[in-house]
Amino acid sequence: MKMRKLVPLTVATLAAAFALTGCTVTGPTENFSGLPDEEHIITESEGGEDSGLQAFWLHEGSQIGVAISGSSTCPVIGSKITVVEPEADGEGEGNVVEIATVPLSDDQPCTMDFVPHTSVFWTPDSVTTTEPLTVRVGDQEVELPIK
């Protein structure tokens, strides 16, 4: 009899703890070939087209799009966003994220074209849209201006 009362209480306690701690999604919400639709872009990085890396504030700043150019048959796909330096309360410091990518297979044949592939992530809580955001992918980085 005691076990029957304990199970619902345990489930309710775990559900409340999960809700209070929140859930941080670090993986992409979507991946696609090409660039985001212009209607969803609020601001975009400048000068990254030449290096093959671009970043975008999307959907009023609630999401960050990262376009990495490479082979269309072996696209570079973002797999995880990590806050390297959180924003520093309006002091113009910090606000740096890093995007990890899916490793490419050494034995897969790839075309020699240069096509963008976009990965979209939720904007982390410790990042602000009111300061420039530095987006790093490998040894490259671009600055995403204020939204």
N, C-alpha and C positions, 0 to 999 in steps of 0.2 A: 504494500500500500504506500509506503514512504517513497519508493522508487518512482511511482507514477506521478507524485507531486514534484519530485526533484527534477525530472526530465524537462517539463515545460518551463520551470524556473531557470534551469541551466540554458536552454535554448533562448529564452527571452534575454538573459544576461549577456550571452554572446552576441546576439543581434544588436543590443544597445551599445555594447563596446565597439562593435564594428562601425556602427553609425557615428559614434562620437570620434573615433580616430580618423574617419574619412578613408577614402580610397584614392590613392595617387596612381593615375594611369601614366606610365612612362613610355608605352609602346605607341606606335602610330594609330590614328583613328582611320586613316585611309592611305593608300598608295596608288599612284596612277602615272601613266606615261604623259609627258607634256607639262605645261604650267597650269596653275589654278585659273579658273574663270575670272575675268577682270571684275565682274560684279561682286565677287567675294573678297577681292584684295582691297585693304584699307591703305597700306603703305608697303613699299618694297625696298630692298637694299639696292644700293647703287654700285655700279662697277663690277659686280660679280659675274656678269655674263661672260666676260673674257676668260675668267678662271674656271668657269663651269659650276659656280656655286651662287645661288640666289636664295634669299629669305623673304618671307612675306608675313605681315600681320593679316590674318583672315577673320572674317565674321566678327567685326568690331573688336578685335584683339583677343578673343577667347581662344583662338587657335594660331599656331605658327606653322607656316608651310615652308619646307626646305626643298629646293629643287637642285639636284646634283646631275650634271651632264656627264654622259658616258655612252657606252655602246648600247644600242637599242635592244640587242639580244642578250646583253649581260648588264642590266641596269644596276646602278648603285642605289640601294634602297636603305632608307633610314630605319633603324630597328628600336632605338631607345633615345629618349631625351633626358639629360642629366643637368641639373643646375650646378655649375662650377663655382659661381660667385653670385649669391642672392643680391637683390637690389639693396642699396644702403640708405633707405629712408630719404630719398630725394637729394642725396649728396652727390649725385652724378658718378658714383662708383659702383662697382659690381655689375650686376645684371648681365651675366655671361652664362650661356648654355652650351653644351656639347652634344652633338648627335653621333651616336654609334651607328655603324652600318653593318648590313649582313655581309659576311665574308663571301668573296667570289670564288668559285671553283677554279682550280688551276687547269683542269682538263676540259673545260667547256669552251668551244670555239665562239669567239665574239666578233661582231662586225666592227669596222673601223669608222663608224659614223659617230656623231657627237649630238646626242639627243637628251633633253632634260627629263628627269623622272622626279616626281614630287611625292614627298612623304609629309603628312599633316599630323601634328601633335597638339594636344590640349596645352594651353599656356600654363606653365607651373605656377602655383600660388606665390612662390617667392620671387617671381619675375614681375616687373611693372611695365606697362605700356607707355608710361609718362617719362621714361628715360630711354636713351638708345640701348639696344640689346645687341650684344656680340654673340654671333652664332659660329661655333667652331665645328668643323668636320675634318677629322684627321689633322693635317698640318695647314689647312686653309681656314680662313675666317672672313666673315662679312659683318658689317654693322647694319642693323635694322633700325632706321630712324624712329623717333617718337611717333606713336600712332596718330 
